[in-house]
Amino acid sequence: MSVADRVRELVLPLLAERQLDLYDIEQAGPVLRVVVDTSGGLDLDVLADATRAVSRALDAADPISSSYTLEVTSPGLERTLRTPHHFERAVGEKVKVKTAPGVSSDRRIEGILAAADSFGITVRTGDDDSAVRLAYEEIARARTVFEWGPSGPPGRPSTAAGTSDEKRQGNR
C-alpha cells in the first residue's frame, strides 16, 4: 500500500466529519500535501481545523517512516487535473491540456472541458463547437484556467479604468 493510500484511509473519515472532500494527496520530497475542497469554499479557520485533525491522526498512526512536513491546502483557483474525478468536477470550466509525446493532436490544447468520463475527456476548442477527444493516457498535464474579470488580477492597474501607461503619460 502506498503512502498516499495509507494517508487517504486515515484522513477520509476526518474530512467527511468536517464536510470536506479529499481532492488529492501528493508527496513531493519531504512535503506531504493533503488537498481538500468543499462546494461552499474554504476559509482559513476550516483549513486550520482540518490541519490539526489530520496532523493528530498522522501522529497517532505514523504511516510515514521518514520525517515530513504536512501541508493541508485547497486546490486553488487553477487546479491540477490528474484523475477522472478531477476532470468530471471541472466539466464546464476552461482548461489547458498538454498532451503526451506522440499524440496525433496538438501538443497544447486550450478550451472548455465539455465532457469527462472513465475513458477520457472532450475539450471544446472554439466557438464553432470544434472539439478534441483525448484518452487519459494521452494527457501529460492538465489544469483549470482562472480568468480574471475586467479589472484584472489584484495589484495590477486596470486598463479598463483608464490607467494604462499611455493615459498616465498623457496626464503628466
N, C-alpha and C positions, 0 to 999 in steps of 0.2 A: 504494500500500500504506500502510495507517495505521500510526501509531506502535505501537499495540498489536500489530498483525500482525508488524511488524519485530522487536519485543521478543520476541514469542512464538517466532518462528523461532530466535532466539538462546538462549533460556532452556530450551526444552523438553528438549534433549539433556542439559543440565547438571542439570536437576531429575530426569530419568529415571535418571542415574547415581547419584543420591542416594535413589532410591526415593520421590521426592516427586511429587505430582500438581500440575499447574498448575490452580488453581481459578479465577483471574481475573487480568486486568491492567487497571488503571484509571489514567488520567492525569487528575488534578484540579489544574488550575493548574500550579504548579511541582513537584508531587509525582507521582512515578511509583511506583505501588503494585503489587507483584507478590505475589499472594496464593497461597500454597502450602498443601497439605494432604497427609495420609497416613493410612492406615487405623489405624496404630499410635499416632497422636497425635504432636504436635510438642513439642520442648523447645527451650530457648534455644541449646544447642550446635548443633542441627540448623539452626535459623534463622540463626545466625551463619555457619555454613559455607556455607549457600545464599546468604546476602547477599554474602559475599566472592567466591564464584564468579560470581554474576550481575553484580556490580559490575565485576569484571575483564573479563568478556565485553562488557559495555556500553561500558567504556572503550576496548577494542580496536576494536570495530565502529563506535562513535559513531553509533547510529541516531537520535539525537535532537539536532537542531541547537541548541536552546536549553539553558540550564542547568536542572537539575532536581535534586530530592532523591529518592534511591532509598529505598524502604521495602519490605522483604521481610517478610511477615507471614502469620499464619494467618487463616482466615476468622472465627475467634472462635466464641463459643457461639451467638450469634444471627447467622446467616449471611444475607447478602443473596442472593436468588434471582433471577437475571436470564436465564439460558439454560436451554433444555430439559435440558441435562446437570445443571445445578444442581438443578432440580426432581426429576429422576429419582433423584439421590443422596439427596434428602430425603424420599422416599416413606416413610410411617410416622411422620413427625415432625409435631409441632404447628406450624402456620404461621399467619401473619397476612397477608392479601392486601388491598390497596386496588385497587379496580377503576378503570378509566379512565372519564372522564366519558361519560355516555350509555349505559353498560352497563345492561341491564334488571334485573340482580340488585342486592342490597345493595351499597353503596359499600365497606363494610368487612366482610370475611369472616374468621372465625377458626375453625380446626378442624384435623383431622388430614388431611394430604396423603395421600389414598387411592391416587391414580394420577397418572402423568405420562407423556406420550408426545410424539411430534414435533408434535402439533397443539395440546395444551393440558393442563390439569390437572383433577383432581376432588378437591374438598375435602369431607370428611365433617364436617358442621357440628353434629351432635347425636348423642345416644345412640340415637336411633331410626333410624339409618342414612340420615337425610336428607343429601343431598349437592348440591353446586353444581359444575357443569362450566363451565370458562372456557377460552376460546382464549387463547393467549399475547398476542395483540394487545389483549385486553380487560383485561390486568393492567397497572396503573400502577406498583405496587411490591409486593414480597413478601419475606418473611424468615421464617426459622425462629424459634420461640419457645422459650427455655430456661426450664424450670420448676424452681425451687429446691425442694429436699426440705423436710421438715417443719421443719428448723431455720432456713430462710430464707437470704437472702444473708449473706455474711460482714460482720461489723461491726454487724449489727442484732440487737437482743435477740430471742430466740425466745419467742413467746407459748406455744408448746407446753411450754417448760421452766419455765413459771411466772414469767416475768419481765416480764409486761405492766405497763403503768402502774398499773392498778388494784391489782395484787398488790403492787407496790413501795410504793405509798402506804399500803397496809394494814399493811405491815411496819415502819412508822416508829415 
